[in-house]
Amino acid sequence: MKILVQKFGGSSLKTSELRKEVTHHILRAKENGYVPVVVVSAIGREGDPYATDTLINLIKDVNKNSCSRNMDLLLSCGEIISAVVLAETLNAVGHSALAVTGWQCGILTDAQYRNAHLLSINVNKIISILDKGVVPVITGFQGVTVNGEITTLGRGGSDTTAVALGAVLHSEWVEIYTDVDGVKTADPRLIPDAPTMSSLTYREVIELAHLGAKVIHPRAVEIAMEEGVLLKILPTASAGKGTVIGSGISGNQGGERIGDRVVTGIAHLGRRAHVRISGVDDFNKSRLALNIFDMLANRDVSVDLIYLSPKLIAFIIDDEMCDTVKEVLCDLGLNTSVETGFAKVSVVGAGMHGVPGVMARVVRCLEESQVPIHQTTDSHANISCLIREKELTEAVRALYQEFGLNKEEVF
């Protein structure tokens, strides 16, 4: 059978009108000779009754230091509601469907609550459902440990579920439906007319996702790259062509050749805090930095944009972790500042490695736009700059123009 995995995000399931659009996508796949396997996220977004963030806030009001095991049990309910509602929507129009939880369809994970990792998937249950001509509507974001404990896969976990199922079921490709018409060259909230890229490499999308683009989770793309699963990011409520994500040439599924461009897109992360530890003894700097990073890791603090010099240790954190960082560092007797109000803006492109002048263009562009750079870092596929959050929109617009990302024809 020609299996096609289709994943629908929470924003695609929010209203009965949108669920009708979702139903049309599923039935269209059947009409085209595919056997659909559907994966869903929790309905809506924060504030909506069954959204993941709403469930999290429900427990935050009860106990800020809640048990992670209990939280996973609660959070799994959002996807179960979605799966049942969509399955019954399909049943109501005469197409047999069955809601299936992550543990019912054999998704085995480790025991790291709130951020579990997949270990294996037993597809026998899914195949038995497909053999009966029934559409399985599977809860994304969740699995079970060998001891029968329910776990969730962390932010973007439904994307990970869909791509992993696509790999083990040998799906023709995996369709990720969302409320935008594909991957944009910049955040459409800042650049409303940013064009949609018709094709991207896995590497480019991983970089964009890690650096703040929210269309698909980087763990899902990493699995797709490892397993050779072609991805399509598609709009739920329109007939747009979306974005094809592959390794270099998309194959015969209607995509285009994917090439490494110098700069593909702009990504950003807001609400960053800048941590600076000065007056450091150069002789003990490395040992001190290791100690600090170990202490922060033990408190679940993720550090980024790390800078080490003879007299300074600097890095950025999510500003929600400021109090935790101050608590960890207060007893070390160091000259420490933790300042909020920053953002990280990044230019991304798999083809920038070894190309001279890209950093110079970034620095010149921001300088001419009067956006001061407080720190930088780079890799083979991105250049990131720490700037004031109040200047983020200006920075994104300037870089967008500098690298010609408003030109649809280059994609």
Secondary structure, DSSP 8 states (H G I E B T S, - for coil): --EEEEEE-GGGSSSHHHHHHHHHHHHHHHHTT-EEEEEE--SSSTTSTT-HHHHHHHHHTT-TT--HHHHHHHHHHHHHHHHHHHHHHHHHTT--EEEE-TTTTTEEE-S-TTS--EEEE-THHHHHHHHTT-EEEEESSEEE-TTS-EEE--TTHHHHHHHHHHHHTT-S-EEEEESSSS-BSS-TTT-TT--B-SEEEHHHHHHHHHTT--SS-HHHHHHHHHHT--EEEEESSS----EEEESSB--SSS--B----S--EEEEEEEEEEEEEES--GGGHHHHHHHHHHHHHHTT---EEEEEETTEEEEEEEGGGHHHHHHHHGGGT-EEEEEEEEEEEEEE-TT-TT-TTHHHHHHHHHHHTT----EEEE-SSEEEEEEEGGGHHHHHHHHHHHTTTT-GGG-
